[in-house]
Every structure is written in C-alpha cells, then in structure tokens.
Amino acid sequence: MSFLISFLRNLVGGILVFFDVITRGTKLKRTLEAQQQVNEQAQQLRLYQFFACPFCIKTRRAIYKMNLPIEKLSASKGSPHRDDLLASGGKIQTPCLRIENQDNVEWLYESSEIIDYLQKRFT
C-alpha cells in the first residue's frame, strides 16, 4: 500500500513539475552590477527540498522568477543533505532555506515565509 501511495505522490509531483516548467514565465531583469551583488548574497543561501513536493515547487518557482542563483539540495531518503537538515535544522521538513549570517545560521521552513523573506531581501 505504501508503494502505491509513494508512486501516486511521485506521479502527481512529476505532473506539477512539468506544468511548472512550461508555465514559469520570465526572470526578473537586473543590471549586470545589481545581478552580481545578488549572486554574491545568494551564496549564503541553500534550499533543502524534495523534487516533487508542491510547496518546494512553489518556492523554486519564486526563486526562478526573482532570478536568484540559490543552491538546491535534495533532502530525499539516503541523501547526506537529509542528514544535515535533520542534524543542523532540527527536523526533516521541506522546503527549508538555510541562511548563513556572519555569526549564525538560520533555518526558515515554510514556503510562504521563505518567499516573503526572499522578496523583502532581493526585490
């Protein structure tokens, strides 16, 4: 039974990913200098995600539209990134944005909160 649920979840997720890719729209345009600054700031960010998760798709879509080169890390079973998410972030929940500040690391877990944070910081 769990195999069937997993199969259906992945099938629906794959369909969502397909429609996300074909309906994504355009990226935010910045001057070369402004984009370089954004690129530097984005190096402090990592997105832990599941490929077919609807909330992860929503977050990746927003990241794409804001033209943010944020590293995306799979938190799938067996991934070392999953272990890092649990050990450092405290729970396996995606999407999760890891934000490195000068003195500490912050973990932001809700897709809407992640998107709001990114919009305030980068737009």
Secondary structure by P-SEA (a helix, b strand, c coil): caaaaaaaaaaaaaaaaaaaaaaccccccccaaaaaaaaaaaccbbbbbccccaaaaaaaaaaaaaccbbbbbbcccccaaaaaaaaccccccccbbbbbcccbbbbbccaaaaaaaaaaacc
